[in-house]
Amino acid sequence: MRTTSLLPSAARLAATVLFLTGAGQAQQTFTNTGHTTYGPWWAEGSASPAEWKPGERVRVRTKLTIGEQHLRSLAEDKINVDGFALLVTAERTFDATGWLRFGADDRMSTLLTPAGLPIEGGTRGAISKRFGGPFQTPLDVLVKVPLTASERIDGRVETTFNAEGVLAADLPPGIYRLRLDYGVTVGTRYYSLQARTFAAYGFSVGGKEVQSHQYSPLFRASGPDAGGKFIDASTLTPRIPFALLHAYNSNGYRGVVAEEDAHRFNIASRNLIQDDVILPRFDTAGKAITYSLEPRFPADTLELANNIPWDHTKGEVTVEITQPDGVTKKLGTFAYAGSNGQWPTTKNSALTAWKPAAYGQYTVKLTGRLQDIWGNSYEGGGTFRFWIANRMTMATATFQGQAYPVGNRYGRDIGFAPAVPADVCVEAVLYVNSDAAQARRDKWCGKASPAGVYGSAQGAKSLPFDAPGEYAAHILATYTDEKGHLWVCSMRHAGVVFPADSPIVARGKKFLVGKDYVERGETSFEGYYDTALAIGQLVHFNYPYNPGDALLIASEGQSANKITPVLIYEEKDKPPAKWDTSLNSISSTNLKITSSKTYSPHMWPEFIQDWAYFYASGPRPGFMSRFLIESTGFMRRIGR
């Protein structure tokens, strides 16, 4: 039986921090509460120095408190705890320019293709080589404390950790936070406080996030950057990506990214390629719709424990809107005044209930600043463009993510629905050898036929794929009907152009039948969900191993059978002797972005050497596509 243990009354308070100075080195202090199904936990600690330099010694002292019932419940699950563990790592939250970085680019990314599409991947959980991970951070300290060294006070178990480590001599400059992962030990095995994988990503149970880690306040690290230029971290203003209209569905994707951030950040909806946001002016009853123009922060949608704790009463946004007729209206500057769920709000209807005055493309210039609970200031925003219109759909022979051999071309007949003589423009680009400097572009425009068809007879052309690399294209069509209603269609395509004589071949994954891994065959099992008993089995199937093969799976209507759109590669002249079972897990691939350092390339991209990633898609006629671009899989499990 699992019960909630009683923690000190302070554990029910919000996290606080003090910045202390004295005769010795300045230090940061921090507190945090966490949730597990075995009971809550509480941790308070300090770290010094408050500002970092390469080769400097960092000292961390923290006290973890859990309930004695927590240990008894673990024992009921056959986890007989004999000690506690703390892993301390240093994550660079903002790089040497002040830009936000992630350890795992998940449903968004700061690593982009030449066309600006997000490359997902990285490390979910602590970035450390200690448990088989590929990368590490400039500080990596593991401390174990035997259970016998813990104190038992009024039904609580208190464990004090003292961790010391030296920052790497090549510490990249930027703004860091310490990540502190807590766990329990059973002999040589490590578990999280939830009895799951130690130092892993958080997850939700019953709608509440479960986690066993906490983050410290910010540490500014000065030093030479990758080019040898000295960076004074005290001068950096951290910047986070804003997303406008993130609360509204636009054909399966949502959120507008500022043009000023588009070269270093994009959102991955995984349904369709992130595209122009098109939102209706009226609802189905003919009533004008209002929208909130207050920004949201996509980075805060990944894991609550990782989020910077904002002070929703500190900060402001400045907004001006250019309407489709070219008239610009300055709405003014609005101070944040509280919370709207997870997000700060101005509580001003000029922003929270903005009503579009007309159809067309709008340009919103929105810049802002906000503060965290520690008093640090952050900036964001820029120029956002979106459409207020009815959505027009289209059909063509090109699917999102479709790969082409060299010698083919982009450009097929397009049919629009509703079938109207829309004004159409197509922009296409081939990035030769995936190099933006070698881009070959073309653009063609015309008017669709009265039946809604745009093809060669209407002036459509094609872009030849005469070299390997990546391609991207954007189709934009507009039409105003006899009642004055604007219809807009926006669709992006992107994929790989591959040479016929390539030394590598793209594959899915082999799967286990009996005791053997096979290229094709019958698994004789499938996923299911019994609604009456509320039990089931979730099964993930990988893409077929052989190019051209088809995958047949059960369709039980309960989403218990899922396709994992992950690709690997093999060398044609060096087929593997046996299947590499490390590729079995979800999102695992041998396509990896490599670095000249041991640091994660997602968090320290200035050291990237080789870019390796795949495009994967799963189009179904009449349904939303499945589209993503990914490198090294982030579903790595460490520890247990």
PALO-243030 format. One line per 10 residues: number of its first residue (from 1); their letters; for each residue x negated, y negated, z of C-alpha. Coordinates in Angstrom, 1 decimal, decimal comma, always signed. Each point is the difference from the previous one (the first is absolute). Layout:
N
NUM	A	X Y Z | ...
//
This chain:
640
1	MRTTSLLPSA	+0,0 +0,0 +0,0 | -1,3 -3,4 -0,9 | +0,8 -3,1 +2,1 | -1,1 -3,6 -0,1 | -2,7 -0,7 +2,6 | +0,1 -3,1 +2,2 | -2,8 -2,4 -0,8 | -1,0 -3,2 +1,8 | +2,4 -2,9 -0,3 | -2,5 -1,9 -2,2
11	ARLAATVLFL	+0,5 +2,7 -2,6 | +3,4 -1,5 -0,8 | -1,5 -3,3 -0,9 | -1,1 -1,2 -3,5 | -3,6 +0,4 -0,8 | -2,2 -3,0 +1,1 | -3,6 -1,0 -0,5 | -2,5 -2,3 +1,6 | -3,1 -1,5 -1,5 | -2,5 -0,2 +2,8
21	TGAGQAQQTF	-3,3 -1,9 +0,2 | -2,5 -0,1 +2,8 | -3,6 +0,3 +0,9 | -0,3 +3,2 -2,1 | +1,4 +0,8 -3,4 | +3,5 -0,9 -0,9 | +2,4 +2,9 -0,2 | +3,5 +0,8 -1,3 | +2,5 +1,7 +2,3 | +3,1 +1,8 -1,3
31	TNTGHTTYGP	+3,0 +2,1 +1,2 | +2,4 +2,2 -1,9 | +2,8 +2,5 +0,6 | +0,6 +3,0 -2,2 | +2,8 +2,5 -0,6 | -0,1 +3,8 -0,3 | +2,8 +2,6 +0,5 | -2,0 +1,3 +3,0 | +0,3 -3,4 +1,6 | -1,4 -3,6 -0,3
41	WWAEGSASPA	-3,6 -1,0 +0,6 | -1,7 -3,2 +1,0 | -3,5 -1,2 -0,7 | -1,9 -3,1 +1,0 | -3,6 -0,9 -0,8 | -2,6 -2,4 -0,9 | -2,8 -0,2 -2,6 | -3,0 -2,2 -0,4 | -1,5 -2,0 -1,6 | +2,8 -2,0 -1,4
51	EWKPGERVRV	-2,0 -0,9 -3,1 | -2,1 +2,5 -1,9 | -3,3 +0,1 -1,8 | -1,8 +2,9 -1,8 | -1,8 +2,4 +2,4 | +1,8 -1,4 +3,1 | +1,1 +2,3 +2,8 | +3,7 +0,2 +0,6 | +1,5 +1,1 +3,4 | +3,5 +1,2 +0,4
61	RTKLTIGEQH	+1,7 +0,8 +3,3 | +3,6 +1,2 +0,0 | +2,4 +1,8 +2,4 | +2,6 +2,4 -1,4 | +3,1 +0,8 +2,2 | +2,5 +2,8 -0,7 | +2,4 +1,8 +2,2 | -0,7 +3,3 +1,7 | +3,1 +1,3 -1,7 | -1,7 -0,7 -3,3
71	LRSLAEDKIN	-2,7 +2,6 +0,8 | +2,6 +2,5 +1,3 | +2,0 -0,3 -3,3 | -3,2 +0,5 -2,0 | -0,7 +3,2 +2,0 | +3,5 +1,2 -0,8 | -1,0 -0,2 -3,7 | -3,1 +2,0 +0,8 | -2,4 -3,0 +0,0 | -1,8 +0,3 +3,3
81	VDGFALLVTA	-1,9 -3,3 +0,2 | -3,5 +0,0 +1,5 | -1,0 -3,5 -0,9 | +0,7 -3,2 -1,9 | -1,7 -1,6 -3,0 | -0,4 -3,5 -1,4 | -1,2 -0,7 -3,5 | -1,0 -3,7 -0,7 | -0,4 -1,2 -3,5 | -0,4 -3,4 -1,5
91	ERTFDATGWL	+2,3 -0,9 -2,9 | -0,6 -3,1 -2,1 | +3,5 -1,5 -0,2 | -1,1 -3,0 -2,0 | -3,0 +0,0 -2,4 | -2,7 -2,6 -0,5 | +2,4 -2,3 -1,9 | +2,7 +0,3 +2,7 | +2,2 +2,4 -2,1 | +1,9 +2,8 +1,6
101	RFGADDRMST	-1,2 +3,5 -0,5 | +1,4 +3,5 +0,8 | -1,5 +3,3 +0,9 | +2,8 +1,7 -1,8 | +1,6 -1,7 -3,0 | +3,5 +1,5 +0,4 | +2,9 -1,3 -2,1 | -2,1 -3,1 -0,7 | -3,7 -0,6 -0,7 | -2,8 -2,5 -0,1
111	LLTPAGLPIE	-1,8 +2,2 -2,5 | +1,4 -0,6 -3,5 | -0,3 +1,4 -3,5 | -1,1 -2,4 -2,8 | +3,7 -0,7 -0,6 | +0,5 -0,9 +3,7 | +1,9 +3,1 +1,0 | -0,6 +1,3 +3,5 | -2,2 +3,0 +0,6 | +1,1 +2,0 +3,1
121	GGTRGAISKR	-2,2 +2,1 +2,1 | -2,5 -0,3 +2,9 | +0,0 +1,4 +3,5 | +3,1 +0,2 +2,1 | -1,0 -0,1 +3,6 | -3,3 -0,7 +1,5 | -2,9 -0,4 -2,5 | -2,6 +2,3 +1,3 | -2,3 +2,8 -1,2 | +0,2 +1,8 +3,4
131	FGGPFQTPLD	+2,8 +2,3 -1,1 | -0,8 +0,5 -3,6 | +1,0 -3,3 -1,5 | -1,9 -1,4 -3,0 | -0,6 -3,5 +1,5 | -0,7 -1,9 +3,2 | -0,1 -3,5 +1,4 | -2,9 -2,1 +1,4 | +0,9 +1,2 +3,5 | +0,9 +3,5 +0,8
141	VLVKVPLTAS	+0,0 +1,2 +3,6 | +1,6 +3,1 +1,5 | +0,4 +0,4 +3,8 | +1,3 +3,0 +1,9 | +1,1 +0,0 +3,7 | +0,8 +3,2 +1,8 | +3,4 +0,3 +1,6 | -1,7 +0,3 +3,4 | -1,4 -3,5 -0,3 | +3,5 -1,5 -0,4
151	ERIDGRVETT	+1,9 -1,5 +2,9 | +3,5 +1,1 +1,0 | +2,1 -2,8 +1,5 | +3,7 +0,0 +0,7 | +0,8 +2,5 -2,8 | -2,4 -1,6 -2,5 | -3,3 +1,1 -1,4 | -2,5 -2,8 -0,6 | -3,1 +0,6 -2,0 | -2,8 -2,6 -0,5
161	FNAEGVLAAD	-2,2 +0,0 -3,1 | -3,3 -1,8 -0,4 | -1,1 -0,1 -3,6 | -3,2 -1,6 -1,4 | -1,3 -0,2 -3,5 | -2,2 -2,0 -2,2 | +1,4 -1,8 -3,0 | -1,5 +1,0 -3,3 | -3,1 -2,0 -1,1 | +1,8 -0,6 -3,3
171	LPPGIYRLRL	+3,3 -1,1 +1,6 | +2,0 -1,6 -2,8 | +1,3 -3,4 +1,0 | +3,7 -0,7 +0,6 | +2,6 +0,2 +2,7 | +0,3 +3,4 +1,8 | +2,2 +1,7 +2,5 | -0,8 +3,0 +2,2 | +2,1 +3,1 -0,5 | +0,3 +2,1 +3,2
181	DYGVTVGTRY	+1,4 +3,5 -0,5 | +1,0 +1,9 +3,1 | +0,3 +3,8 +0,3 | -0,3 +3,0 +2,2 | -2,4 +2,9 -0,3 | +0,3 +3,8 +0,4 | -3,5 +1,4 -0,1 | -1,5 -1,2 -3,3 | +3,4 -0,9 -1,5 | +1,4 -3,5 -0,2
191	YSLQARTFAA	+3,7 -1,0 +0,0 | +1,8 -3,3 -0,1 | +2,2 -1,0 +3,0 | +2,8 +1,4 -2,1 | -1,8 +3,4 -0,3 | -0,5 -0,7 -3,7 | -3,1 -0,7 -2,0 | -2,5 -2,2 +1,9 | -0,6 -3,5 -1,3 | +2,6 +0,3 -2,8
201	YGFSVGGKEV	+2,7 -2,3 -1,4 | +3,1 -0,7 +2,0 | +3,4 +1,4 -0,9 | +3,6 -0,3 +1,2 | +2,1 +2,3 +2,0 | +3,7 -0,8 +0,5 | -0,6 -3,4 -1,6 | -2,7 -1,0 +2,5 | -3,7 -0,2 -0,9 | -2,3 +2,5 +1,7
211	QSHQYSPLFR	-3,6 -1,0 +0,4 | -3,1 +0,7 +2,1 | -2,1 -3,0 -1,0 | -0,3 -3,8 +0,6 | -1,8 -2,9 -1,6 | -2,0 -2,8 +1,6 | +0,1 -3,7 -0,8 | -2,2 -1,5 -2,7 | -3,8 +0,1 +0,0 | -1,8 -2,3 -2,4
221	ASGPDAGGKF	-3,1 +1,4 -1,5 | -2,6 -2,2 -1,7 | -2,8 +1,1 -2,2 | -1,2 +0,4 -3,6 | +2,6 +1,3 -2,5 | -0,6 +2,5 -2,8 | -1,7 -2,6 -2,1 | -2,3 -1,2 +2,8 | +2,0 -3,2 +0,7 | +0,3 -0,8 +3,7
231	IDASTLTPRI	+3,7 -0,1 +1,1 | +0,9 -2,0 +3,2 | +3,1 +1,9 +1,1 | +1,1 -2,9 +2,2 | +0,8 -1,9 -3,2 | +2,3 +2,7 -1,5 | +3,7 -0,6 -0,1 | +1,7 +3,4 -0,2 | +2,6 +0,3 -2,8 | +2,8 +2,5 -0,3
241	PFALLHAYNS	+2,1 +0,8 -3,0 | +3,5 -1,4 +0,0 | +2,9 +1,7 -1,9 | +3,1 -2,0 -1,0 | +3,5 +1,5 -0,3 | -1,4 +3,2 +1,5 | +3,4 +0,9 +1,6 | +1,8 +0,3 -3,4 | +0,0 +3,0 -2,3 | -1,0 -0,8 -3,6
251	NGYRGVVAEE	+0,6 +3,2 -2,0 | -1,9 +2,1 +2,5 | -2,8 -2,3 +1,0 | +0,0 -3,1 +2,1 | -2,2 -3,0 +0,8 | -1,8 -2,7 -1,9 | -3,7 -0,5 +0,5 | -1,6 -3,4 -0,3 | -1,9 -0,7 -3,2 | -3,0 -1,1 +2,1
261	DAHRFNIASR	-0,1 +3,5 +1,6 | +0,8 +2,1 -3,1 | -3,7 +0,6 -0,8 | -0,5 +1,7 +3,4 | +3,3 +1,4 +1,2 | +3,1 +1,7 -1,4 | +2,9 +2,1 +1,3 | +0,5 +3,7 -1,0 | +3,7 +0,9 +0,0 | -0,8 +3,5 -1,3
271	NLIQDDVILP	+3,3 +0,0 -1,9 | -0,9 -2,5 -2,8 | -2,9 -2,2 -0,7 | +0,4 -3,1 +2,0 | +1,6 -2,5 -2,4 | +1,7 -3,3 -0,3 | +2,6 -0,4 +2,7 | +3,5 -0,5 -1,5 | +2,8 -0,7 +2,4 | +3,7 -0,8 -0,7
281	RFDTAGKAIT	+1,6 -3,4 +0,4 | +3,4 +1,3 +0,8 | +1,3 +3,2 +1,8 | +2,6 +2,3 -1,6 | +2,8 -2,2 +1,3 | -1,4 -3,1 -1,7 | -1,2 -1,6 +3,2 | -3,4 -1,8 +0,0 | -2,7 +1,9 +1,8 | -2,4 -1,6 +2,4
291	YSLEPRFPAD	-3,6 +1,2 +0,6 | -2,6 -0,5 +2,7 | -3,2 -1,7 -1,2 | -1,9 +0,7 +3,2 | -3,1 +2,1 -0,7 | -0,6 +3,5 +1,3 | -3,4 +1,6 +0,4 | -0,2 +3,4 -1,8 | -3,0 +1,1 +2,2 | +2,3 +0,0 +3,0
301	TLELANNIPW	+2,2 +2,8 -1,5 | -2,6 +2,8 +0,3 | -0,5 +0,7 +3,7 | +1,2 -2,1 +2,9 | -3,0 +0,9 +2,2 | -2,4 -1,4 -2,6 | +1,8 -3,4 -0,5 | -1,4 -3,2 +1,2 | +2,3 -1,2 +2,8 | +1,5 -3,2 -1,3
311	DHTKGEVTVE	+1,4 -2,9 +2,1 | +3,2 -0,6 -1,8 | +0,4 -3,5 +1,4 | -3,4 -1,3 -1,3 | -0,5 -0,9 -3,7 | +1,8 -1,6 -2,9 | +0,8 +0,3 -3,7 | +0,1 -2,7 -2,7 | +2,3 +0,6 -2,9 | +0,7 -1,6 -3,4
321	ITQPDGVTKK	+2,2 +1,5 -2,7 | -0,2 -0,6 -3,8 | +3,3 +0,9 -1,6 | +0,5 +1,5 -3,4 | +0,7 -3,5 -1,4 | -3,5 -1,2 +1,1 | +1,3 -2,1 +2,9 | -2,2 +0,4 +3,2 | +1,6 -0,4 +3,4 | -2,1 -0,2 +3,2
331	LGTFAYAGSN	+1,8 +1,7 +2,7 | -2,6 -1,1 +2,6 | -1,9 +1,6 +2,9 | +1,8 +2,3 +2,4 | -1,4 +1,2 +3,3 | +0,5 +3,6 +1,2 | +2,5 +0,1 +2,8 | +0,4 +3,6 +1,0 | +0,4 +3,6 -1,3 | +2,3 +1,5 -2,6
341	GQWPTTKNSA	-0,5 +3,6 +0,8 | -3,7 +0,8 -0,8 | -0,6 -3,3 -1,8 | -0,4 -3,7 +1,1 | +2,8 -2,3 -1,0 | +0,5 -3,8 -0,3 | +3,7 +0,5 +0,8 | +0,6 -2,7 -2,7 | +2,7 +0,8 -2,5 | -1,8 -1,9 -2,7
351	LTAWKPAAYG	-2,3 +3,0 -0,1 | +2,0 +2,8 +1,6 | +3,1 -0,6 -2,3 | -1,4 -1,5 -3,2 | +2,5 +0,1 -2,8 | -1,3 -0,1 -3,6 | +1,6 -2,9 -1,9 | -0,4 +1,6 -3,5 | -1,2 +3,0 -2,0 | -3,6 +0,2 -1,1
361	QYTVKLTGRL	-3,5 +0,3 +1,2 | -0,9 -1,7 +3,3 | -3,4 -1,1 +1,2 | -0,4 -0,2 +3,8 | -3,1 -1,5 +1,5 | -0,1 +1,2 +3,6 | -3,0 -0,3 +2,2 | -0,1 +0,6 +3,8 | -1,9 +0,8 +3,1 | +0,7 +2,0 +3,0
371	QDIWGNSYEG	-1,6 +1,0 +3,3 | -0,6 +3,2 +1,9 | +0,6 +0,3 +3,8 | -3,7 -0,7 +0,5 | +0,2 -3,5 -1,7 | -1,8 +0,9 -3,3 | +1,4 -1,7 -3,1 | +0,6 +1,7 -3,3 | +1,0 -1,3 -3,5 | +2,0 +1,4 -2,9
381	GGTFRFWIAN	+2,2 -0,8 -2,9 | -0,4 -1,6 -3,4 | +2,1 -0,1 -3,2 | +2,8 +2,6 -0,4 | +2,1 +0,5 -3,2 | +3,2 +2,0 -0,3 | +3,2 +0,1 -2,0 | +3,6 -0,6 +1,0 | +2,0 +1,9 -2,7 | +2,0 +3,1 -0,8
391	RMTMATATFQ	-2,3 +3,0 -0,6 | -0,2 +1,4 -3,5 | -1,4 +3,5 -0,4 | -2,0 +1,6 -2,8 | -1,0 +3,3 -1,5 | -3,1 +0,8 -2,0 | -2,2 +3,0 -0,8 | -2,7 -1,2 +2,4 | +0,2 +1,2 +3,6 | -1,7 -1,8 +2,8
401	GQAYPVGNRY	-3,3 +1,7 +0,7 | -0,1 +1,7 -3,4 | -3,5 +0,9 -1,2 | -1,0 -0,3 -3,6 | -2,9 +1,5 -2,0 | -2,4 -2,3 -1,8 | +1,4 -0,6 -3,5 | +3,6 -0,5 +1,2 | +1,7 -3,4 +0,6 | +2,3 -1,9 +2,3
411	GRDIGFAPAV	+3,3 -1,3 -1,4 | +3,2 +1,8 -0,6 | +3,6 -1,0 -0,8 | +1,9 -1,4 +2,9 | +3,7 +0,2 +0,7 | +1,7 -2,3 +2,5 | +3,1 +0,4 +2,1 | +2,2 -1,8 -0,2 | -0,6 +0,1 -3,8 | -0,6 -3,7 -0,7
421	PADVCVEAVL	-2,3 -1,9 -2,4 | -2,5 -0,9 +2,7 | -3,1 -2,1 -0,4 | -2,9 +2,3 +0,5 | -3,7 -0,4 +0,7 | -2,5 +2,9 +0,4 | -3,5 -0,5 +1,4 | -2,4 +2,9 -0,2 | -3,7 +0,4 +1,0 | -2,6 +2,7 -0,3
431	YVNSDAAQAR	-2,7 -0,1 +2,6 | -2,8 +1,8 -1,8 | -1,9 +2,2 +2,4 | +2,2 -1,4 +2,7 | -1,9 -3,3 -0,3 | +1,9 -3,3 +0,2 | -2,8 -1,7 -1,8 | +0,6 +2,3 -3,0 | +3,8 -0,6 -0,2 | +1,8 +0,1 -3,3
441	RDKWCGKASP	+3,3 -1,8 +0,0 | +2,9 -0,6 -2,3 | +3,5 -1,6 +0,4 | +3,0 +0,2 -2,2 | +3,4 -1,6 +0,3 | +3,3 +0,2 -1,8 | +3,8 +0,4 +0,3 | +1,7 +3,3 +0,5 | +2,7 +1,1 -2,5 | +3,7 -0,6 +0,9
451	AGVYGSAQGA	+0,0 +3,7 +1,1 | -2,7 -0,8 +2,5 | -2,9 +1,7 -1,8 | -3,5 -1,6 -0,3 | -2,3 +1,8 -2,4 | -2,2 -0,6 -3,0 | +3,0 -1,4 -2,0 | +0,3 -2,7 +2,7 | -3,7 -0,8 +0,0 | -1,4 +2,5 +2,5
461	KSLPFDAPGE	-3,6 +1,0 -0,4 | -2,3 +2,4 +1,8 | -3,4 -0,1 +1,8 | -2,5 +2,6 -1,3 | -1,7 +2,1 +2,6 | -3,4 +0,4 -1,8 | -2,1 +0,4 +3,2 | +0,3 +1,7 +3,3 | +1,1 -1,9 +3,2 | +3,2 -1,2 +1,5
471	YAAHILATYT	+2,9 -1,8 -1,6 | +2,7 -2,3 +1,4 | +3,0 -1,6 -1,6 | +2,9 -2,3 +1,0 | +3,4 -0,2 -1,7 | +2,2 -3,1 +0,8 | +3,4 -0,5 -1,6 | +2,6 -2,7 +0,7 | +3,5 -0,6 -1,3 | +2,7 -2,5 +0,9
481	DEKGHLWVCS	+3,6 +1,3 -0,7 | +3,0 -2,0 -1,1 | +1,0 -0,7 +3,6 | -3,4 -1,5 +0,8 | -1,3 +2,9 +2,1 | -3,7 +0,7 -0,4 | -1,2 +3,6 -0,5 | -3,7 +0,9 +0,5 | -1,9 +3,2 -0,5 | -3,6 +0,4 +1,3
491	MRHAGVVFPA	-1,9 +3,3 -0,4 | -3,7 +0,8 +0,4 | -1,9 +2,9 -1,3 | -3,5 +1,2 +0,9 | -2,1 +3,1 -0,3 | -3,2 +1,6 -1,3 | -1,4 +0,2 -3,5 | -2,2 +3,1 -0,1 | -2,5 +1,3 -2,6 | +0,7 +3,4 -1,6
501	DSPIVARGKK	-3,6 +1,1 +0,6 | +0,0 -0,9 +3,7 | -2,3 +2,1 +2,2 | +2,7 +0,2 +2,7 | +3,6 +1,2 +0,1 | +2,8 -1,3 +2,3 | +1,7 +2,7 +2,0 | +2,6 +0,6 +2,7 | -0,7 +2,5 +2,6 | -0,1 +3,8 +0,4
511	FLVGKDYVER	+2,3 +1,6 +2,5 | +0,0 +3,0 +2,2 | +1,9 +3,2 -1,0 | -0,8 +2,8 +2,4 | -3,7 -0,3 +0,7 | -1,0 -1,6 -3,3 | +0,0 -3,5 -1,3 | +1,5 +0,0 -3,5 | +0,5 -2,4 -2,9 | +3,6 +1,0 -0,5
521	GETSFEGYYD	+2,4 +2,5 +1,5 | +3,0 +0,5 +2,3 | -0,4 -1,1 +3,7 | +3,2 +1,8 +1,0 | +0,8 -2,7 +2,6 | +1,7 -3,4 +0,0 | +1,0 -2,8 +2,3 | +3,5 -0,1 +1,5 | +2,0 -1,9 +2,6 | +3,0 +1,4 +1,8
531	TALAIGQLVH	+2,3 -2,9 +0,9 | +2,1 +2,1 +2,4 | -3,0 +1,2 +2,1 | -2,1 -3,1 -0,7 | -3,0 +2,1 -0,8 | -2,1 +0,4 -3,1 | -3,3 +0,2 -1,8 | -1,6 -2,8 -1,9 | -2,2 +1,2 -2,9 | -2,3 -2,2 -2,1
541	FNYPYNPGDA	-0,9 +1,3 -3,5 | -3,0 -1,4 -1,9 | -0,1 -0,8 -3,7 | -0,7 +3,1 -2,2 | -3,7 +0,9 -0,2 | +0,0 +0,3 -3,8 | +0,7 -3,0 -2,2 | +3,2 +0,6 -1,9 | +1,5 +2,5 +2,5 | +3,5 -0,6 +1,5
551	LLIASEGQSA	+0,9 +0,2 +3,7 | +3,3 +1,6 +0,9 | +1,2 -0,7 +3,5 | +3,2 +0,4 +2,0 | +2,4 -2,9 +0,1 | +1,9 +0,5 +3,2 | +1,2 -3,6 +0,3 | -1,6 -0,5 +3,4 | -3,4 -1,2 -1,1 | -1,7 +3,1 +1,5
561	NKITPVLIYE	-2,0 +0,6 -3,2 | -2,3 -2,8 -0,9 | -2,5 -0,5 -2,8 | -3,4 -1,5 +1,0 | -1,2 -2,1 -2,9 | -3,8 +0,5 +0,6 | -2,6 +0,8 -2,6 | -3,5 +1,4 +0,2 | -2,7 +0,4 -2,7 | -2,3 +2,8 -1,1
571	EKDKPPAKWD	-3,0 +0,0 -2,3 | +0,7 +1,9 -3,2 | -3,4 +1,6 -0,2 | -0,2 +0,8 +3,8 | +3,2 +1,6 +1,1 | +0,0 +0,7 +3,7 | -0,8 +3,5 +1,1 | +2,9 +0,0 +2,5 | +2,7 -2,4 +1,1 | -1,0 -2,7 +2,4
581	TSLNSISSTN	+2,5 +0,3 +2,8 | -0,9 -3,4 +1,4 | +2,2 -1,4 -2,8 | +3,1 +1,8 +1,2 | +1,3 -2,7 +2,4 | +2,3 -2,7 -1,1 | -1,7 -2,9 -1,8 | -3,4 +1,7 +0,0 | -1,9 -0,5 -3,3 | -3,6 +0,2 -1,1
591	LKITSSKTYS	+0,3 -3,4 -1,7 | -1,8 -2,3 +2,3 | -1,1 -3,6 +0,1 | -3,6 +0,2 +1,1 | -2,1 -2,6 +2,0 | -3,6 -0,8 +0,4 | +0,6 +0,0 +3,7 | +1,6 +2,4 +2,4 | +2,8 -2,5 +0,6 | +3,6 +0,5 -1,3
601	PHMWPEFIQD	+0,2 -1,6 -3,5 | +3,6 -1,1 +0,7 | -1,2 -2,0 +3,0 | -3,4 -1,0 -1,4 | +0,6 -0,2 -3,8 | -3,2 -2,1 -0,6 | -2,0 +3,2 +0,1 | +2,0 +2,0 -2,5 | -2,1 +1,8 -2,7 | +2,4 +2,2 -1,9
611	WAYFYASGPR	+3,7 -0,5 -0,5 | +1,9 +3,3 -0,4 | +3,8 +0,2 +0,2 | +2,9 +1,6 -1,8 | +3,4 -1,1 -1,4 | +2,9 +2,3 +0,8 | +3,6 -0,3 -1,0 | +3,2 +2,0 -0,1 | +2,5 -1,5 -2,3 | +3,5 +1,5 -0,3
621	PGFMSRFLIE	+2,5 -1,3 -2,6 | +2,7 -1,9 +1,7 | -1,9 -0,1 +3,4 | -2,6 -2,1 +1,6 | -3,6 +0,8 -0,9 | -2,6 +1,2 +2,5 | -3,2 -2,0 -0,5 | -3,2 -0,5 +2,0 | -3,7 -0,5 -0,4 | -2,2 +1,6 +2,6
631	STGFMRRIGR	-3,6 +0,8 +0,9 | -1,3 +2,0 +3,0 | +3,1 +1,4 +1,8 | +0,8 -1,6 +3,3 | +1,8 +2,9 +1,5 | -3,2 +1,3 +1,6 | +0,5 +1,8 +3,3 | -2,8 +0,0 +2,5 | -0,6 +1,6 +3,4 | +2,3 +2,9 +0,9
//
